[in-house]
Amino acid sequence: NCFPLMSSPATIRELIQEADAVIGAVLVHGAKAPKLVTRNMLAAMKPGTVLVDVAIDQGGSFETSRPTTHADPIYEENGIVHYCVSNMPGAVPLTSTVALTNATLPYAVEIADKGWQKAARSNLGIREGLNVVDGKVTYAGVAETFNIPFFDPGKLF
């Protein structure tokens, strides 16, 4: 059986002991992924359990995660198999390219039609996608992660 659960430290600690596979897919926009599975939790897991860390590009959500490649995708630590391939969509390049194009093309067309400033003023999604404007960090998560000043993008143009 496969079922998603709301993440909490207590839920993870309890259910990780029974799991055959655990998928970590945490995304905190503009920041590193939190470490939800600790090294101590690994000791309670069944040998042969598989951890898949989709958040590896953001630092990983398992304390024992380290980036791997498509050519050498797995490693074992304390009897637990880790799959932590950076850029997992690269395993299916055509499919991932089509998906990314479908998600981003409407924004690209709007920016091309209006210019980036007008598009950002009129489209919250574009405005929230800005990271830097005129050398100023406009994405709060990035500013916080790197401990640099944040600037509200709506006030910069």
Secondary structure, 3 states (H helix, E strand, C coil): CCCCCCCCHHHHHHHCCCCCEEEECCCCCCCCCCCCECHHHHHCCCCCCEEEEHHHHHCCCECCCCCECCCCCEEEECCEEEECECCHHHHCHHHHHHHHHHHHHHHHHHHHHHCHHHHHHHCHHHHHHCCEECCEECCHHHHHHHCCCCCCHHHCC
